Amino acid sequence: MPVNGLLLTLSPDPGLADDARIRIAAHCGTELAPVRDRWLPIAVETPDVKSAHEFHEWLESLPGIEHVDVIYVGFDEPSPTAPAP
C-alpha cells in the first residue's frame, strides 16, 4: 500500500481553503496536519499506485488547492531479508 506525504498550497481565499480542507479530511485514509499559513501537510494511504495517482489528480482539481507537492512516497513491502512467515 503506497503511503504519500504531500504538501498542499491552499488558496488565499479562506472559504475555498476551508472547503478543500473539509473535503480532504473526509477522504478515507487521509491524515491532515495543522495548517501553517497557506500550507497543509497531509499523509494518505492508498490501496495501490493507481489509486495514489487518482487521489493526487483529485486534489489538484479541488477548488481551494493551488498546488500539490509530493514530499514522500513509501511502499509497504516485505523486506527481502525478513524471514518467511
N, CA, C and O atoms as a CHARMM CRD file, in Angstrom:
* protein
*
  340
    1    1 MET  N      0.84000  -1.18300   0.00000 PROA 1      0.00000
    2    1 MET  CA     0.00000   0.00000   0.00000 PROA 1      0.00000
    3    1 MET  C      0.88000   1.23800   0.00000 PROA 1      0.00000
    4    1 MET  O      1.66100   1.43300   0.93100 PROA 1      0.00000
    5    2 PRO  N      0.77400   2.07200  -1.01100 PROA 2      0.00000
    6    2 PRO  CA     1.55800   3.30100  -1.02900 PROA 2      0.00000
    7    2 PRO  C      1.09100   4.27500   0.05600 PROA 2      0.00000
    8    2 PRO  O     -0.10200   4.43700   0.31200 PROA 2      0.00000
    9    3 VAL  N      2.07100   4.90700   0.67100 PROA 3      0.00000
   10    3 VAL  CA     1.80800   6.00000   1.60500 PROA 3      0.00000
   11    3 VAL  C      2.47300   7.22500   1.00300 PROA 3      0.00000
   12    3 VAL  O      3.65600   7.19700   0.66400 PROA 3      0.00000
   13    4 ASN  N      1.70300   8.30800   0.87200 PROA 4      0.00000
   14    4 ASN  CA     2.21500   9.53800   0.28300 PROA 4      0.00000
   15    4 ASN  C      2.17500  10.65900   1.30100 PROA 4      0.00000
   16    4 ASN  O      1.16800  10.85300   1.98300 PROA 4      0.00000
   17    5 GLY  N      3.26200  11.39000   1.40300 PROA 5      0.00000
   18    5 GLY  CA     3.31100  12.62300   2.17700 PROA 5      0.00000
   19    5 GLY  C      3.25300  13.77300   1.19200 PROA 5      0.00000
   20    5 GLY  O      4.11100  13.88500   0.31600 PROA 5      0.00000
   21    6 LEU  N      2.26300  14.61900   1.32600 PROA 6      0.00000
   22    6 LEU  CA     2.04200  15.70800   0.37600 PROA 6      0.00000
   23    6 LEU  C      1.98300  17.04000   1.10400 PROA 6      0.00000
   24    6 LEU  O      1.57600  17.10800   2.26400 PROA 6      0.00000
   25    7 LEU  N      2.39100  18.09500   0.41700 PROA 7      0.00000
   26    7 LEU  CA     2.27100  19.44100   0.94800 PROA 7      0.00000
   27    7 LEU  C      1.39100  20.22500  -0.01400 PROA 7      0.00000
   28    7 LEU  O      1.74800  20.44500  -1.17100 PROA 7      0.00000
   29    8 LEU  N      0.23400  20.64100   0.49000 PROA 8      0.00000
   30    8 LEU  CA    -0.73200  21.35500  -0.33800 PROA 8      0.00000
   31    8 LEU  C     -0.59900  22.85400  -0.11200 PROA 8      0.00000
   32    8 LEU  O     -0.47100  23.31400   1.02200 PROA 8      0.00000
   33    9 THR  N     -0.63000  23.60100  -1.19500 PROA 9      0.00000
   34    9 THR  CA    -0.69700  25.05600  -1.11000 PROA 9      0.00000
   35    9 THR  C     -2.16300  25.43200  -1.27300 PROA 9      0.00000
   36    9 THR  O     -2.77800  25.17300  -2.30700 PROA 9      0.00000
   37   10 LEU  N     -2.71000  26.04800  -0.23100 PROA 10     0.00000
   38   10 LEU  CA    -4.12300  26.40500  -0.21900 PROA 10     0.00000
   39   10 LEU  C     -4.36200  27.76100  -0.86800 PROA 10     0.00000
   40   10 LEU  O     -3.45600  28.58900  -0.96300 PROA 10     0.00000
   41   11 SER  N     -5.57300  27.97000  -1.30500 PROA 11     0.00000
   42   11 SER  CA    -5.98800  29.25100  -1.87900 PROA 11     0.00000
   43   11 SER  C     -5.88500  30.35100  -0.82800 PROA 11     0.00000
   44   11 SER  O     -6.07300  30.09100   0.36100 PROA 11     0.00000
   45   12 PRO  N     -5.58800  31.57600  -1.25500 PROA 12     0.00000
   46   12 PRO  CA    -5.62200  32.69200  -0.30800 PROA 12     0.00000
   47   12 PRO  C     -7.04900  33.03600   0.13800 PROA 12     0.00000
   48   12 PRO  O     -7.23900  33.77000   1.10800 PROA 12     0.00000
   49   13 ASP  N     -8.04700  32.50500  -0.57100 PROA 13     0.00000
   50   13 ASP  CA    -9.45200  32.69700  -0.18800 PROA 13     0.00000
   51   13 ASP  C     -9.76700  31.73700   0.95200 PROA 13     0.00000
   52   13 ASP  O     -9.78800  30.52500   0.73500 PROA 13     0.00000
   53   14 PRO  N    -10.01600  32.24500   2.16900 PROA 14     0.00000
   54   14 PRO  CA   -10.23100  31.36100   3.32200 PROA 14     0.00000
   55   14 PRO  C    -11.41100  30.40800   3.14800 PROA 14     0.00000
   56   14 PRO  O    -11.35300  29.27200   3.62000 PROA 14     0.00000
   57   15 GLY  N    -12.46300  30.84000   2.49100 PROA 15     0.00000
   58   15 GLY  CA   -13.62500  29.97600   2.28400 PROA 15     0.00000
   59   15 GLY  C    -13.29200  28.79000   1.40200 PROA 15     0.00000
   60   15 GLY  O    -13.64900  27.65700   1.72600 PROA 15     0.00000
   61   16 LEU  N    -12.61200  29.03500   0.28900 PROA 16     0.00000
   62   16 LEU  CA   -12.21100  27.94500  -0.60100 PROA 16     0.00000
   63   16 LEU  C    -11.23000  26.99800   0.09200 PROA 16     0.00000
   64   16 LEU  O    -11.33900  25.77800  -0.03400 PROA 16     0.00000
   65   17 ALA  N    -10.27000  27.56900   0.82500 PROA 17     0.00000
   66   17 ALA  CA    -9.28400  26.75300   1.53000 PROA 17     0.00000
   67   17 ALA  C     -9.96100  25.86200   2.57800 PROA 17     0.00000
   68   17 ALA  O     -9.62200  24.68500   2.69400 PROA 17     0.00000
   69   18 ASP  N    -10.90100  26.40600   3.33100 PROA 18     0.00000
   70   18 ASP  CA   -11.60800  25.62500   4.35600 PROA 18     0.00000
   71   18 ASP  C    -12.44800  24.51400   3.72200 PROA 18     0.00000
   72   18 ASP  O    -12.47700  23.38900   4.22000 PROA 18     0.00000
   73   19 ASP  N    -13.12700  24.83600   2.62600 PROA 19     0.00000
   74   19 ASP  CA   -13.93400  23.81600   1.94300 PROA 19     0.00000
   75   19 ASP  C    -13.05400  22.66600   1.46000 PROA 19     0.00000
   76   19 ASP  O    -13.41600  21.49900   1.61100 PROA 19     0.00000
   77   20 ALA  N    -11.90900  22.99000   0.88400 PROA 20     0.00000
   78   20 ALA  CA   -10.99500  21.95100   0.40500 PROA 20     0.00000
   79   20 ALA  C    -10.49300  21.10400   1.57500 PROA 20     0.00000
   80   20 ALA  O    -10.44600  19.87800   1.47800 PROA 20     0.00000
   81   21 ARG  N    -10.12100  21.74800   2.67000 PROA 21     0.00000
   82   21 ARG  CA    -9.61600  21.02400   3.84100 PROA 21     0.00000
   83   21 ARG  C    -10.67300  20.05700   4.37400 PROA 21     0.00000
   84   21 ARG  O    -10.34500  18.92700   4.73500 PROA 21     0.00000
   85   22 ILE  N    -11.92400  20.48100   4.42600 PROA 22     0.00000
   86   22 ILE  CA   -13.01700  19.63300   4.91600 PROA 22     0.00000
   87   22 ILE  C    -13.21700  18.42500   3.99600 PROA 22     0.00000
   88   22 ILE  O    -13.40700  17.30600   4.47100 PROA 22     0.00000
   89   23 ARG  N    -13.17400  18.65500   2.67500 PROA 23     0.00000
   90   23 ARG  CA   -13.35200  17.54800   1.72900 PROA 23     0.00000
   91   23 ARG  C    -12.20300  16.55000   1.82800 PROA 23     0.00000
   92   23 ARG  O    -12.41700  15.34100   1.74800 PROA 23     0.00000
   93   24 ILE  N    -10.99100  17.05500   2.00200 PROA 24     0.00000
   94   24 ILE  CA    -9.83400  16.16600   2.10700 PROA 24     0.00000
   95   24 ILE  C     -9.90000  15.36200   3.40600 PROA 24     0.00000
   96   24 ILE  O     -9.61700  14.16400   3.41000 PROA 24     0.00000
   97   25 ALA  N    -10.26900  16.01000   4.49200 PROA 25     0.00000
   98   25 ALA  CA   -10.35600  15.33200   5.79600 PROA 25     0.00000
   99   25 ALA  C    -11.38000  14.19900   5.76800 PROA 25     0.00000
  100   25 ALA  O    -11.23600  13.22200   6.50300 PROA 25     0.00000
  101   26 ALA  N    -12.40500  14.31600   4.93500 PROA 26     0.00000
  102   26 ALA  CA   -13.44400  13.29300   4.85300 PROA 26     0.00000
  103   26 ALA  C    -13.00100  12.08500   4.03200 PROA 26     0.00000
  104   26 ALA  O    -13.66900  11.05100   4.04500 PROA 26     0.00000
  105   27 HSD  N    -11.90100  12.20200   3.33100 PROA 27     0.00000
  106   27 HSD  CA   -11.41700  11.11100   2.48300 PROA 27     0.00000
  107   27 HSD  C    -10.77500  10.03300   3.34900 PROA 27     0.00000
  108   27 HSD  O     -9.90400  10.32800   4.16800 PROA 27     0.00000
  109   28 CYS  N    -11.20200   8.79400   3.17200 PROA 28     0.00000
  110   28 CYS  CA   -10.69100   7.66400   3.95400 PROA 28     0.00000
  111   28 CYS  C     -9.19300   7.48500   3.72900 PROA 28     0.00000
  112   28 CYS  O     -8.71300   7.55100   2.59700 PROA 28     0.00000
  113   29 GLY  N     -8.46400   7.25900   4.81200 PROA 29     0.00000
  114   29 GLY  CA    -7.03100   7.01500   4.72000 PROA 29     0.00000
  115   29 GLY  C     -6.17300   8.26100   4.71200 PROA 29     0.00000
  116   29 GLY  O     -4.96300   8.18500   4.50100 PROA 29     0.00000
  117   30 THR  N     -6.79600   9.41800   4.94300 PROA 30     0.00000
  118   30 THR  CA    -6.06300  10.68700   4.88600 PROA 30     0.00000
  119   30 THR  C     -5.92800  11.28200   6.27600 PROA 30     0.00000
  120   30 THR  O     -6.89300  11.33100   7.03800 PROA 30     0.00000
  121   31 GLU  N     -4.72700  11.73100   6.59700 PROA 31     0.00000
  122   31 GLU  CA    -4.48000  12.43000   7.85400 PROA 31     0.00000
  123   31 GLU  C     -3.94300  13.81800   7.53900 PROA 31     0.00000
  124   31 GLU  O     -3.04100  13.97500   6.71600 PROA 31     0.00000
  125   32 LEU  N     -4.50600  14.82100   8.20200 PROA 32     0.00000
  126   32 LEU  CA    -4.10200  16.20100   7.97900 PROA 32     0.00000
  127   32 LEU  C     -3.32800  16.72400   9.17600 PROA 32     0.00000
  128   32 LEU  O     -3.68900  16.46700  10.32400 PROA 32     0.00000
  129   33 ALA  N     -2.27800  17.44900   8.90200 PROA 33     0.00000
  130   33 ALA  CA    -1.54600  18.15600   9.94500 PROA 33     0.00000
  131   33 ALA  C     -2.15700  19.55600  10.04900 PROA 33     0.00000
  132   33 ALA  O     -2.95300  19.94400   9.19400 PROA 33     0.00000
  133   34 PRO  N     -1.79600  20.31000  11.07700 PROA 34     0.00000
  134   34 PRO  CA    -2.31400  21.67400  11.17900 PROA 34     0.00000
  135   34 PRO  C     -1.85700  22.54200   9.99600 PROA 34     0.00000
  136   34 PRO  O     -0.74300  22.39800   9.49300 PROA 34     0.00000
  137   35 VAL  N     -2.73200  23.42800   9.57900 PROA 35     0.00000
  138   35 VAL  CA    -2.42000  24.37500   8.51000 PROA 35     0.00000
  139   35 VAL  C     -1.42900  25.41600   9.04700 PROA 35     0.00000
  140   35 VAL  O     -1.59000  25.92500  10.15600 PROA 35     0.00000
  141   36 ARG  N     -0.40800  25.72000   8.24700 PROA 36     0.00000
  142   36 ARG  CA     0.55800  26.77100   8.57500 PROA 36     0.00000
  143   36 ARG  C      0.54100  27.76300   7.42500 PROA 36     0.00000
  144   36 ARG  O      0.92500  27.43500   6.30200 PROA 36     0.00000
  145   37 ASP  N      0.09300  28.97900   7.71400 PROA 37     0.00000
  146   37 ASP  CA    -0.09500  29.98600   6.66300 PROA 37     0.00000
  147   37 ASP  C     -1.02100  29.39800   5.59600 PROA 37     0.00000
  148   37 ASP  O     -2.20000  29.16500   5.85900 PROA 37     0.00000
  149   38 ARG  N     -0.48900  29.15700   4.39100 PROA 38     0.00000
  150   38 ARG  CA    -1.31600  28.58100   3.32600 PROA 38     0.00000
  151   38 ARG  C     -0.89900  27.15200   2.99300 PROA 38     0.00000
  152   38 ARG  O     -1.26400  26.64000   1.93500 PROA 38     0.00000
  153   39 TRP  N     -0.14100  26.49800   3.87600 PROA 39     0.00000
  154   39 TRP  CA     0.35600  25.16000   3.58700 PROA 39     0.00000
  155   39 TRP  C     -0.29800  24.13900   4.50100 PROA 39     0.00000
  156   39 TRP  O     -0.42500  24.33700   5.71000 PROA 39     0.00000
  157   40 LEU  N     -0.70600  23.04400   3.88300 PROA 40     0.00000
  158   40 LEU  CA    -1.36200  21.95500   4.60100 PROA 40     0.00000
  159   40 LEU  C     -0.62700  20.65200   4.30500 PROA 40     0.00000
  160   40 LEU  O     -0.74900  20.11500   3.20400 PROA 40     0.00000
  161   41 PRO  N      0.13900  20.13200   5.27600 PROA 41     0.00000
  162   41 PRO  CA     0.76200  18.82400   5.08900 PROA 41     0.00000
  163   41 PRO  C     -0.27400  17.72100   5.31000 PROA 41     0.00000
  164   41 PRO  O     -1.06400  17.78100   6.25200 PROA 41     0.00000
  165   42 ILE  N     -0.26200  16.72300   4.43800 PROA 42     0.00000
  166   42 ILE  CA    -1.16300  15.58600   4.60000 PROA 42     0.00000
  167   42 ILE  C     -0.40800  14.28700   4.32800 PROA 42     0.00000
  168   42 ILE  O      0.61800  14.27300   3.64800 PROA 42     0.00000
  169   43 ALA  N     -0.94100  13.20400   4.87400 PROA 43     0.00000
  170   43 ALA  CA    -0.47100  11.85900   4.56500 PROA 43     0.00000
  171   43 ALA  C     -1.68500  11.06200   4.12100 PROA 43     0.00000
  172   43 ALA  O     -2.76900  11.19200   4.68900 PROA 43     0.00000
  173   44 VAL  N     -1.49500  10.24300   3.10800 PROA 44     0.00000
  174   44 VAL  CA    -2.59000   9.41900   2.61100 PROA 44     0.00000
  175   44 VAL  C     -2.06500   8.02900   2.28000 PROA 44     0.00000
  176   44 VAL  O     -1.00100   7.86900   1.68300 PROA 44     0.00000
  177   45 GLU  N     -2.84000   7.03300   2.68400 PROA 45     0.00000
  178   45 GLU  CA    -2.53100   5.64400   2.34500 PROA 45     0.00000
  179   45 GLU  C     -3.56900   5.18600   1.33500 PROA 45     0.00000
  180   45 GLU  O     -4.77000   5.33400   1.55800 PROA 45     0.00000
  181   46 THR  N     -3.10500   4.63400   0.22900 PROA 46     0.00000
  182   46 THR  CA    -3.99600   4.15800  -0.82100 PROA 46     0.00000
  183   46 THR  C     -3.75100   2.66700  -1.06100 PROA 46     0.00000
  184   46 THR  O     -2.68000   2.15600  -0.73300 PROA 46     0.00000
  185   47 PRO  N     -4.72700   1.97300  -1.62500 PROA 47     0.00000
  186   47 PRO  CA    -4.56400   0.52900  -1.82800 PROA 47     0.00000
  187   47 PRO  C     -3.52500   0.15800  -2.88600 PROA 47     0.00000
  188   47 PRO  O     -2.94400  -0.92600  -2.83100 PROA 47     0.00000
  189   48 ASP  N     -3.28600   1.06100  -3.85700 PROA 48     0.00000
  190   48 ASP  CA    -2.33300   0.75200  -4.91900 PROA 48     0.00000
  191   48 ASP  C     -1.84600   2.05300  -5.56300 PROA 48     0.00000
  192   48 ASP  O     -2.33300   3.13900  -5.24500 PROA 48     0.00000
  193   49 VAL  N     -0.88900   1.92200  -6.46200 PROA 49     0.00000
  194   49 VAL  CA    -0.28000   3.09200  -7.11000 PROA 49     0.00000
  195   49 VAL  C     -1.30800   3.85300  -7.94500 PROA 49     0.00000
  196   49 VAL  O     -1.31500   5.08400  -7.94900 PROA 49     0.00000
  197   50 LYS  N     -2.16700   3.13400  -8.64400 PROA 50     0.00000
  198   50 LYS  CA    -3.19700   3.79500  -9.46500 PROA 50     0.00000
  199   50 LYS  C     -4.08500   4.68300  -8.59500 PROA 50     0.00000
  200   50 LYS  O     -4.39500   5.81000  -8.98100 PROA 50     0.00000
  201   51 SER  N     -4.49100   4.19700  -7.44200 PROA 51     0.00000
  202   51 SER  CA    -5.32100   4.98500  -6.53000 PROA 51     0.00000
  203   51 SER  C     -4.57000   6.20900  -6.01100 PROA 51     0.00000
  204   51 SER  O     -5.16500   7.26800  -5.81200 PROA 51     0.00000
  205   52 ALA  N     -3.26400   6.06000  -5.79300 PROA 52     0.00000
  206   52 ALA  CA    -2.45500   7.19300  -5.34700 PROA 52     0.00000
  207   52 ALA  C     -2.44000   8.29400  -6.40800 PROA 52     0.00000
  208   52 ALA  O     -2.56600   9.47500  -6.08700 PROA 52     0.00000
  209   53 HSD  N     -2.28500   7.89800  -7.67400 PROA 53     0.00000
  210   53 HSD  CA    -2.30700   8.87000  -8.77000 PROA 53     0.00000
  211   53 HSD  C     -3.67600   9.54200  -8.87700 PROA 53     0.00000
  212   53 HSD  O     -3.76600  10.75600  -9.06200 PROA 53     0.00000
  213   54 GLU  N     -4.73200   8.74900  -8.76100 PROA 54     0.00000
  214   54 GLU  CA    -6.08900   9.30800  -8.84400 PROA 54     0.00000
  215   54 GLU  C     -6.34900  10.28200  -7.70600 PROA 54     0.00000
  216   54 GLU  O     -6.98000  11.31800  -7.91500 PROA 54     0.00000
  217   55 PHE  N     -5.87300   9.96700  -6.49800 PROA 55     0.00000
  218   55 PHE  CA    -6.04200  10.87800  -5.36400 PROA 55     0.00000
  219   55 PHE  C     -5.30200  12.18300  -5.61800 PROA 55     0.00000
  220   55 PHE  O     -5.83400  13.26000  -5.35000 PROA 55     0.00000
  221   56 HSD  N     -4.08500  12.09500  -6.13000 PROA 56     0.00000
  222   56 HSD  CA    -3.29700  13.29100  -6.44600 PROA 56     0.00000
  223   56 HSD  C     -4.04000  14.15800  -7.46700 PROA 56     0.00000
  224   56 HSD  O     -4.13100  15.37400  -7.29600 PROA 56     0.00000
  225   57 GLU  N     -4.56000  13.54900  -8.50700 PROA 57     0.00000
  226   57 GLU  CA    -5.31500  14.29600  -9.52500 PROA 57     0.00000
  227   57 GLU  C     -6.57800  14.91200  -8.93800 PROA 57     0.00000
  228   57 GLU  O     -6.95300  16.02800  -9.30000 PROA 57     0.00000
  229   58 TRP  N     -7.22900  14.19700  -8.04000 PROA 58     0.00000
  230   58 TRP  CA    -8.42700  14.73800  -7.37700 PROA 58     0.00000
  231   58 TRP  C     -8.05800  15.98400  -6.57100 PROA 58     0.00000
  232   58 TRP  O     -8.75600  16.99600  -6.62800 PROA 58     0.00000
  233   59 LEU  N     -6.95300  15.90200  -5.81800 PROA 59     0.00000
  234   59 LEU  CA    -6.51200  17.06300  -5.04600 PROA 59     0.00000
  235   59 LEU  C     -6.26800  18.25900  -5.94800 PROA 59     0.00000
  236   59 LEU  O     -6.70100  19.37000  -5.64400 PROA 59     0.00000
  237   60 GLU  N     -5.57200  18.03400  -7.06300 PROA 60     0.00000
  238   60 GLU  CA    -5.27000  19.12800  -7.98300 PROA 60     0.00000
  239   60 GLU  C     -6.52300  19.76000  -8.57400 PROA 60     0.00000
  240   60 GLU  O     -6.50400  20.93000  -8.95600 PROA 60     0.00000
  241   61 SER  N     -7.60900  19.00000  -8.65300 PROA 61     0.00000
  242   61 SER  CA    -8.84800  19.51700  -9.24700 PROA 61     0.00000
  243   61 SER  C     -9.72900  20.26400  -8.23800 PROA 61     0.00000
  244   61 SER  O    -10.69200  20.92200  -8.63000 PROA 61     0.00000
  245   62 LEU  N     -9.40700  20.16600  -6.94900 PROA 62     0.00000
  246   62 LEU  CA   -10.24400  20.78500  -5.92200 PROA 62     0.00000
  247   62 LEU  C    -10.12100  22.30800  -5.92300 PROA 62     0.00000
  248   62 LEU  O     -9.01000  22.83700  -5.90400 PROA 62     0.00000
  249   63 PRO  N    -11.25100  23.01600  -5.94400 PROA 63     0.00000
  250   63 PRO  CA   -11.18100  24.45100  -5.70500 PROA 63     0.00000
  251   63 PRO  C    -10.61600  24.66600  -4.29800 PROA 63     0.00000
  252   63 PRO  O    -11.01100  23.98100  -3.35400 PROA 63     0.00000
  253   64 GLY  N     -9.71600  25.59400  -4.16700 PROA 64     0.00000
  254   64 GLY  CA    -9.10100  25.84800  -2.87000 PROA 64     0.00000
  255   64 GLY  C     -7.70700  25.26700  -2.74400 PROA 64     0.00000
  256   64 GLY  O     -6.98600  25.58400  -1.79800 PROA 64     0.00000
  257   65 ILE  N     -7.31300  24.40600  -3.70200 PROA 65     0.00000
  258   65 ILE  CA    -5.95500  23.85600  -3.73700 PROA 65     0.00000
  259   65 ILE  C     -5.24200  24.47100  -4.93500 PROA 65     0.00000
  260   65 ILE  O     -5.67800  24.32200  -6.07700 PROA 65     0.00000
  261   66 GLU  N     -4.14400  25.16300  -4.66000 PROA 66     0.00000
  262   66 GLU  CA    -3.39000  25.78600  -5.74700 PROA 66     0.00000
  263   66 GLU  C     -2.25800  24.90500  -6.26400 PROA 66     0.00000
  264   66 GLU  O     -1.91400  24.96300  -7.44500 PROA 66     0.00000
  265   67 HSD  N     -1.67700  24.08900  -5.38200 PROA 67     0.00000
  266   67 HSD  CA    -0.54500  23.26400  -5.81200 PROA 67     0.00000
  267   67 HSD  C     -0.40600  22.06800  -4.87400 PROA 67     0.00000
  268   67 HSD  O     -0.71900  22.15300  -3.68600 PROA 67     0.00000
  269   68 VAL  N      0.06800  20.95300  -5.42900 PROA 68     0.00000
  270   68 VAL  CA     0.32600  19.73900  -4.65100 PROA 68     0.00000
  271   68 VAL  C      1.78900  19.34900  -4.84400 PROA 68     0.00000
  272   68 VAL  O      2.21400  19.05400  -5.96100 PROA 68     0.00000
  273   69 ASP  N      2.55500  19.34800  -3.76000 PROA 69     0.00000
  274   69 ASP  CA     3.95100  18.90000  -3.79600 PROA 69     0.00000
  275   69 ASP  C      4.03700  17.51800  -3.15800 PROA 69     0.00000
  276   69 ASP  O      3.48100  17.28600  -2.08500 PROA 69     0.00000
  277   70 VAL  N      4.73600  16.60500  -3.82400 PROA 70     0.00000
  278   70 VAL  CA     4.96800  15.27800  -3.27500 PROA 70     0.00000
  279   70 VAL  C      6.25100  15.34900  -2.44600 PROA 70     0.00000
  280   70 VAL  O      7.31800  15.67600  -2.96400 PROA 70     0.00000
  281   71 ILE  N      6.13300  15.03900  -1.16000 PROA 71     0.00000
  282   71 ILE  CA     7.26100  15.10200  -0.24400 PROA 71     0.00000
  283   71 ILE  C      7.83700  13.70700   0.01100 PROA 71     0.00000
  284   71 ILE  O      9.04500  13.54900   0.18900 PROA 71     0.00000
  285   72 TYR  N      6.96700  12.70500   0.02600 PROA 72     0.00000
  286   72 TYR  CA     7.39200  11.34600   0.37300 PROA 72     0.00000
  287   72 TYR  C      6.47900  10.34200  -0.29700 PROA 72     0.00000
  288   72 TYR  O      5.26900  10.55000  -0.38000 PROA 72     0.00000
  289   73 VAL  N      7.06000   9.25100  -0.77800 PROA 73     0.00000
  290   73 VAL  CA     6.28600   8.11200  -1.26900 PROA 73     0.00000
  291   73 VAL  C      6.94500   6.86200  -0.69600 PROA 73     0.00000
  292   73 VAL  O      8.14800   6.65200  -0.85400 PROA 73     0.00000
  293   74 GLY  N      6.14600   6.04300  -0.03400 PROA 74     0.00000
  294   74 GLY  CA     6.65800   4.79100   0.52500 PROA 74     0.00000
  295   74 GLY  C      5.73200   3.65100   0.16900 PROA 74     0.00000
  296   74 GLY  O      4.53000   3.83800  -0.01500 PROA 74     0.00000
  297   75 PHE  N      6.30900   2.47000   0.07500 PROA 75     0.00000
  298   75 PHE  CA     5.53800   1.27500  -0.23600 PROA 75     0.00000
  299   75 PHE  C      5.71200   0.28600   0.90000 PROA 75     0.00000
  300   75 PHE  O      6.83100   0.01800   1.33900 PROA 75     0.00000
  301   76 ASP  N      4.61200  -0.24700   1.36500 PROA 76     0.00000
  302   76 ASP  CA     4.64300  -1.23900   2.42900 PROA 76     0.00000
  303   76 ASP  C      4.88100  -2.60200   1.80600 PROA 76     0.00000
  304   76 ASP  O      3.94200  -3.34200   1.51200 PROA 76     0.00000
  305   77 GLU  N      6.15200  -2.92000   1.60800 PROA 77     0.00000
  306   77 GLU  CA     6.51700  -4.20000   1.00200 PROA 77     0.00000
  307   77 GLU  C      7.34300  -4.98900   1.99800 PROA 77     0.00000
  308   77 GLU  O      8.05900  -4.40200   2.81000 PROA 77     0.00000
  309   78 PRO  N      7.25800  -6.30400   1.95000 PROA 78     0.00000
  310   78 PRO  CA     8.06800  -7.10000   2.85800 PROA 78     0.00000
  311   78 PRO  C      9.56000  -6.91700   2.56000 PROA 78     0.00000
  312   78 PRO  O      9.96700  -6.74700   1.41100 PROA 78     0.00000
  313   79 SER  N     10.32900  -6.95700   3.58900 PROA 79     0.00000
  314   79 SER  CA    11.78000  -6.84700   3.46400 PROA 79     0.00000
  315   79 SER  C     12.33100  -8.10600   2.82300 PROA 79     0.00000
  316   79 SER  O     11.90200  -9.20800   3.16300 PROA 79     0.00000
  317   80 PRO  N     13.29400  -7.96100   1.88200 PROA 80     0.00000
  318   80 PRO  CA    13.86700  -9.15800   1.27000 PROA 80     0.00000
  319   80 PRO  C     14.68500  -9.99600   2.26700 PROA 80     0.00000
  320   80 PRO  O     14.97800 -11.16100   1.99900 PROA 80     0.00000
  321   81 THR  N     15.04900  -9.41200   3.40000 PROA 81     0.00000
  322   81 THR  CA    15.81500 -10.15100   4.39900 PROA 81     0.00000
  323   81 THR  C     14.96900 -10.65400   5.55300 PROA 81     0.00000
  324   81 THR  O     15.47300 -11.33500   6.44600 PROA 81     0.00000
  325   82 ALA  N     13.67200 -10.31700   5.54000 PROA 82     0.00000
  326   82 ALA  CA    12.79400 -10.77500   6.62600 PROA 82     0.00000
  327   82 ALA  C     12.51700 -12.26800   6.46200 PROA 82     0.00000
  328   82 ALA  O     12.38500 -12.76200   5.34200 PROA 82     0.00000
  329   83 PRO  N     12.43100 -12.98400   7.58400 PROA 83     0.00000
  330   83 PRO  CA    12.11500 -14.41900   7.49600 PROA 83     0.00000
  331   83 PRO  C     10.72300 -14.63900   6.92100 PROA 83     0.00000
  332   83 PRO  O      9.80700 -13.85600   7.17300 PROA 83     0.00000
  333   84 ALA  N     10.57200 -15.69700   6.15700 PROA 84     0.00000
  334   84 ALA  CA     9.27200 -16.03600   5.57500 PROA 84     0.00000
  335   84 ALA  C      8.29400 -16.42200   6.67300 PROA 84     0.00000
  336   84 ALA  O      8.68900 -17.02600   7.67000 PROA 84     0.00000
  337   85 PRO  N      7.01300 -16.07900   6.50100 PROA 85     0.00000
  338   85 PRO  CA     6.01300 -16.43300   7.52700 PROA 85     0.00000
  339   85 PRO  C      5.74600 -17.90800   7.61700 PROA 85     0.00000
  340   85 PRO  O      4.93200 -18.33900   8.43300 PROA 85     0.00000
